[in-house]
Amino acid sequence: MPVYTCTCVQGSLTPDVKDELAAGITTIHSDISHVPPDYVDVVFAGMPPENVYVGGRPGTPLLINGWARRGHPQDATTRLALALAEAASRTSGIPREHVMVVILASPARSAVEAGRVLPEPGHEAQWLAEGRAGARGSRPAASTSPTRPPSTPVEQSRTDLEETLMLKGYTVPLSPKGEANIAPTPPWHYAGDIVGVEFFTEPAAAEATLPEGLDPDPDTSGRVVAFFVDWQFNGEQDEYLDPVRSQYREFFVLVDARHQGRPVSWCPYIYVDNHHALARGWIQGFPKKAGNVHQTRVFASPGKASPTLSPGARFGASLSCDERTLATARVTLQAPMEDPSALLSRDTINLRHFPTLEAGKYDKPAVHELVRMDYADQQVAEVWTGTSEIELLQAPGEELADLAPVRAGMGFRASMSYNVTQVEPLG
């Protein structure tokens, strides 16, 4: 249904790059606009170098003009353009400042494909079903000639894709409207208040949690930071206005490590009290489990029931899972943190792991990859530090207590926000 024309200088894109770029455009459009991949057309137009200028001088830009049916939500079209521009720059090697994506729209009734006027956005399933019904109805009742195979592999692939994509959604459950999925399509936006505790465990215990590809950090051996967070989530549909779904609380620990010599953080354990957040976490590689997390809150109106961000203010936090307490913490504030950027100095590394459910292949996961969290527009505010204490408790089916502290570090209280659009595979 959509058509993309990629205009570039002749010879600036190799055949392999064109293949990869066409596949990327197809996948992105299919995922965001819920159109079967076989219906996405990509055309490359090469121009002689003497006919292409940037800023009045000869250049090698990449111009992508797309056509789509009018009626798609504007936020989806914007996300589509941004994703296409990023993929085009990454694939072609052309700097993003020389990549331009323009998506134009006109009424669906102005276009015809497969001999039929295209459907309005949101009516693709009916259009596809009618097309298949029409194809069945046009077949002769019987024939004495040799039977033709019901379809070529390409035709069967298109049919299978159409059947699958009639159900919509970013995560399961896929559904006719695409509203029932546990987690919506990114970007995802987060804001929260943190009660945090830095502590040091036995270096061997910290190292034991590291996956292949990560090494202990010799400069901060055994360092762990525990976070108790009161979160609020938002997608692109003002989800924060539905607090029962958007608000949740979470506990996790980050262990200092190194990846190819670079200081990073690794998250071996994390607990959350909201199944939407749990699903988003698994997609990102956070090994989330269900738990109950509580922490002392701050309110704008001070009083006996609320501490203020001031010297001597005290905060408590706790984690439980399966009705067993796993962690308790106390933080007493002393002063504002002079350089809050220290809290964001390490990238977070996760392991996306999805097992295979097939006899004889349980040890061969379908996905097993280290990824770097790509936090966009990450900010911290009102960061106070002070003294801390934390206790990790033993419980059946848990290994968090193996990171038991042997030395306390600083405690802190802060607010943080960031956005998530992707993770970066580390190979």
C-alpha positions in Angstrom: 0.0 0.0 0.0 2.7 2.6 0.9 5.3 3.6 -1.6 8.8 4.9 -0.7 11.1 6.5 -3.2 14.7 6.8 -2.1 16.6 9.4 -4.1 20.4 9.5 -3.9 23.5 10.1 -6.0 24.3 7.4 -8.4 26.8 4.9 -6.9 26.4 6.3 -3.3 24.5 3.2 -2.2 25.8 -0.3 -2.9 23.4 -3.1 -3.9 23.8 -4.7 -0.4 23.0 -1.3 1.3 19.9 -1.0 -0.9 18.8 -4.5 0.1 19.3 -3.7 3.8 17.6 -0.3 3.5 14.6 -1.6 1.7 14.2 -4.4 4.3 14.5 -1.8 7.1 11.9 0.5 5.6 9.5 -2.4 5.0 9.8 -3.7 8.6 9.5 -0.2 10.2 6.4 0.7 8.1 4.8 -2.7 8.7 5.4 -2.6 12.5 4.1 1.0 13.0 1.3 1.1 10.4 0.2 -2.5 10.8 0.5 -3.2 7.0 1.6 -6.6 5.7 5.3 -6.3 4.6 4.5 -7.6 1.1 2.4 -4.5 0.5 5.3 -2.0 1.1 7.0 -0.8 -2.1 10.5 0.7 -2.1 12.0 2.3 -5.2 15.6 3.7 -5.6 16.3 6.5 -7.9 19.9 7.4 -8.7 20.8 10.9 -9.9 24.0 12.0 -11.6 26.3 13.7 -9.2 26.1 17.0 -11.2 22.4 17.1 -10.6 22.4 16.9 -6.7 23.2 19.8 -4.4 23.1 20.4 -0.7 23.2 24.0 0.6 24.0 25.1 -3.0 27.0 22.9 -3.3 27.4 19.3 -4.7 26.5 16.7 -2.1 25.4 13.2 -1.4 22.1 13.4 0.5 19.5 10.6 0.9 16.0 11.9 0.3 13.1 9.5 1.2 9.7 10.4 0.0 6.9 8.2 1.2 3.2 8.0 0.3 0.6 6.7 2.7 -3.2 6.8 3.0 -4.6 9.8 4.8 -6.1 9.1 8.2 -3.2 7.6 10.1 -2.7 9.2 13.6 -0.2 12.1 13.3 1.9 10.8 16.2 2.3 7.5 14.4 3.3 9.2 11.2 5.9 11.3 13.2 7.3 8.1 14.8 7.4 6.5 11.4 9.4 9.4 9.9 11.8 9.5 12.9 12.4 5.7 12.8 12.9 5.7 9.0 15.4 8.6 9.2 17.4 6.9 11.9 17.5 3.6 10.1 18.4 5.2 6.8 21.4 7.0 8.3 22.5 4.0 10.1 22.3 1.7 7.1 23.6 4.0 4.4 26.4 5.6 6.5 25.1 9.0 5.3 25.1 11.5 8.2 21.6 12.1 9.7 21.9 15.8 8.8 22.0 14.8 5.1 19.0 12.4 5.4 15.5 13.8 4.8 12.2 11.8 5.2 8.9 13.3 3.9 5.7 11.3 4.2 2.8 12.7 2.2 -0.7 11.4 2.4 -3.8 11.5 0.2 -7.2 9.8 0.4 -7.1 6.0 0.1 -9.8 6.2 -2.6 -7.2 7.9 -4.8 -5.1 4.7 -5.1 -5.7 1.2 -6.5 -3.7 -1.9 -5.7 -4.4 -5.5 -6.9 -7.3 -4.0 -9.0 -9.1 -2.6 -5.9 -9.4 0.8 -4.3 -7.4 0.9 -1.1 -9.1 0.8 2.3 -9.3 3.6 4.8 -6.8 3.2 7.7 -8.2 0.8 10.2 -10.1 -1.2 7.6 -7.2 -3.3 6.3 -8.4 -6.5 7.7 -11.8 -6.4 6.0 -10.1 -5.3 2.7 -7.7 -8.2 2.9 -10.5 -10.7 3.8 -12.7 -9.5 0.9 -9.7 -9.8 -1.5 -9.2 -13.4 -0.4 -13.0 -14.1 -0.7 -13.1 -12.6 -4.1 -10.2 -14.7 -5.2 -11.9 -17.9 -4.0 -15.2 -16.9 -5.7 -13.5 -16.4 -9.0 -12.1 -19.9 -9.3 -13.9 -22.4 -11.5 -15.9 -25.1 -9.8 -14.0 -27.9 -11.5 -11.3 -28.4 -14.1 -10.1 -31.4 -16.1 -6.7 -29.7 -16.7 -3.8 -30.5 -14.5 -4.2 -28.9 -11.1 -2.2 -25.8 -10.5 -0.5 -25.5 -7.1 -2.7 -23.4 -4.8 0.0 -20.8 -4.6 3.6 -20.0 -5.1 5.8 -19.6 -2.0 5.7 -15.8 -2.4 1.9 -15.9 -2.6 1.6 -18.2 0.4 4.0 -16.0 2.3 1.8 -12.9 1.6 -1.3 -14.8 2.6 0.3 -16.0 5.9 1.5 -12.4 6.6 -2.0 -11.0 5.9 -3.6 -13.6 8.3 -1.1 -12.8 11.0 -1.2 -9.0 10.7 -5.0 -8.9 10.9 -4.3 -9.0 14.7 -2.5 -6.0 15.9 -0.4 -4.9 18.9 3.2 -4.5 19.9 3.1 -7.3 22.5 0.8 -10.1 23.3 -2.1 -10.4 23.4 -2.5 -9.4 19.7 -6.0 -8.3 19.1 -8.3 -6.9 16.4 -7.9 -3.3 17.6 -4.4 -3.6 19.0 -5.5 -2.1 22.3 -5.3 -5.3 24.5 -1.5 -5.7 24.3 0.4 -5.6 27.7 2.8 -2.9 26.5 2.3 -0.3 23.7 4.7 0.5 21.0 7.7 2.6 22.2 8.7 5.3 22.9 8.2 4.8 26.6 8.5 7.7 29.1 9.3 7.3 32.8 9.5 9.6 35.8 10.0 8.5 39.4 11.3 9.2 42.9 14.2 7.1 44.2 15.4 5.9 47.6 18.8 4.5 46.9 21.5 2.7 48.9 25.1 2.1 47.8 26.8 -0.9 49.5 29.7 -3.3 49.0 29.3 -7.1 48.9 31.9 -9.8 48.7 33.6 -9.4 45.3 33.1 -13.1 44.5 29.4 -12.7 45.1 29.1 -9.8 42.7 31.2 -11.5 40.1 29.1 -14.7 40.3 26.1 -12.7 38.9 27.9 -11.5 35.8 27.0 -13.1 32.4 29.5 -14.0 29.8 30.8 -10.8 28.2 31.0 -8.8 31.4 34.0 -8.7 33.8 34.3 -7.4 37.4 35.4 -3.8 37.8 38.7 -3.9 39.6 38.3 -0.2 40.6 35.0 -0.7 42.5 35.2 -4.4 43.3 31.9 -5.6 45.0 30.1 -2.3 44.6 26.3 -2.6 44.3 23.6 0.1 44.3 20.0 -0.8 45.3 17.1 1.3 44.0 13.6 1.6 45.4 11.6 3.6 42.9 8.0 5.0 42.8 7.4 5.2 39.0 4.9 6.8 36.7 4.8 5.6 33.1 3.6 7.3 29.9 3.4 6.2 26.3 2.1 8.3 23.4 -1.5 8.2 24.4 -1.4 10.0 27.8 -1.3 6.7 29.7 -0.4 8.6 32.9 -4.0 9.7 33.1 -4.9 6.1 33.9 -2.9 5.8 37.2 -4.0 2.2 37.9 -2.0 1.1 34.9 0.7 3.8 34.7 1.9 3.9 38.3 4.0 1.2 39.9 6.8 0.6 42.3 10.1 -1.2 41.7 13.2 -2.5 43.3 16.4 -3.5 41.6 20.2 -3.8 42.1 23.0 -2.7 39.8 26.4 -4.4 40.1 29.5 -2.6 38.9 31.1 -4.3 36.0 33.2 -3.7 32.8 32.4 -4.4 29.2 35.4 -4.4 27.0 37.2 -2.4 29.6 34.5 0.3 29.9 32.7 0.8 33.3 29.1 -0.3 33.2 26.3 -1.5 35.5 24.6 -4.9 35.4 21.1 -5.7 36.7 20.9 -9.2 38.1 17.7 -8.9 40.1 14.6 -6.7 39.8 11.1 -6.8 41.2 8.0 -4.9 40.2 4.3 -4.7 41.2 2.7 -4.0 37.8 2.4 -6.5 35.0 2.6 -3.9 32.2 6.0 -2.8 33.7 7.1 -6.4 33.9 6.4 -7.0 30.2 8.2 -3.8 29.2 11.1 -5.0 31.4 11.4 -8.4 29.8 11.5 -6.8 26.3 14.4 -4.6 27.5 16.3 -7.4 29.1 15.5 -6.6 32.7 14.9 -10.0 34.6 11.7 -8.7 36.4 9.8 -10.7 38.9 6.6 -9.8 40.7 7.1 -8.2 44.1 5.8 -5.6 46.5 7.9 -2.4 47.0 7.2 0.5 49.3 9.1 3.6 50.2 8.7 6.9 52.2 7.2 9.6 50.0 7.6 13.4 50.0 4.6 15.7 49.7 4.6 19.4 48.9 2.7 20.2 52.1 5.1 19.4 54.9 4.0 17.8 58.2 4.5 14.9 60.5 3.5 12.4 57.8 6.0 13.6 55.2 9.8 14.3 55.5 11.2 17.3 53.6 14.4 17.3 51.5 16.6 18.7 54.3 19.4 17.6 56.6 18.2 14.9 59.0 15.2 13.7 56.9 14.7 10.0 57.1 13.4 7.6 54.4 12.5 3.9 54.7 12.0 1.3 51.9 11.2 -2.4 51.7 10.8 -5.2 49.2 8.8 -8.4 49.6 8.1 -11.3 47.2 5.7 -14.2 47.7 4.8 -12.7 51.1 8.4 -12.9 52.3 10.5 -9.8 53.0 13.6 -9.7 50.9 15.1 -6.2 51.6 14.7 -3.3 54.0 16.6 0.0 53.9 17.0 3.3 55.7 18.5 6.5 54.4 19.1 9.7 56.5 19.8 12.8 54.4 22.7 15.1 55.0 23.2 17.4 52.0 22.4 18.0 48.3 24.7 16.1 46.0 27.1 18.5 44.3 27.5 16.6 41.1 24.4 14.4 40.4 25.9 13.3 37.0 27.8 10.6 39.0 24.5 8.7 39.3 24.3 8.5 35.5 28.0 7.8 34.7 27.6 4.1 33.9 25.6 2.5 31.0 23.2 -0.2 32.2 23.7 -3.6 30.5 21.0 -6.2 30.3 20.6 -9.7 29.0 17.6 -10.4 26.7 17.0 -14.1 27.2 14.0 -15.9 25.9 14.1 -19.7 26.2 13.1 -22.3 23.6 10.1 -24.6 24.4 11.1 -27.6 22.4 12.2 -31.0 23.7 16.0 -31.4 23.4 16.6 -27.7 22.9 15.9 -26.3 26.4 19.6 -25.2 26.6 19.3 -23.3 23.2 17.4 -20.1 23.9 15.6 -18.4 21.1 17.2 -15.1 22.1 20.3 -14.6 24.3 22.0 -11.3 23.8 23.7 -8.6 25.9 22.2 -5.1 25.2 22.9 -1.6 26.3 20.0 0.5 27.6 19.6 3.6 25.4 18.2 6.1 27.9 17.1 9.3 26.0 16.9 12.6 27.7 17.9 11.1 31.1 17.7 13.7 33.9 18.0 13.7 37.7 16.7 16.4 40.1 16.7 17.1 43.8 19.5 14.7 44.6 20.3 14.4 48.3 22.9 12.1 49.9 23.4 10.9 53.4 24.0 7.7 55.5 22.4 4.4 54.7 21.8 0.9 55.9 20.3 -2.1 54.1 19.5 -5.7 54.9 18.9 -8.5 52.3 17.0 -11.5 53.7 17.1 -15.1 52.7 14.0 -16.7 51.1 13.2 -19.9 49.1 13.7 -19.4 45.4 15.7 -16.2 45.8 19.4 -15.4 45.5 19.3 -11.6 46.2 20.6 -12.2 49.7 23.8 -13.7 48.3 24.8 -10.1 47.7 24.6 -9.4 51.4 26.4 -6.1 52.3 29.7 -6.2 54.1 30.2 -2.4 54.0 27.8 0.5 53.7 28.1 3.3 51.2 26.1 6.4 50.7 22.3 6.7 50.8 20.5 9.0 48.5 17.1 10.3 47.5 16.4 11.7 44.0 13.9 12.1 41.2 14.7 10.9 37.7 13.1 10.8 34.3 14.1 9.3 30.9 12.7 7.9 27.6 13.2 4.5 26.0 13.0 3.9 22.3 15.5 1.1 21.8 18.3 -1.1 23.2 21.7 -1.5 21.5 22.8 -5.1 21.0 26.4 -5.5 22.0 27.2 -8.5 19.8 
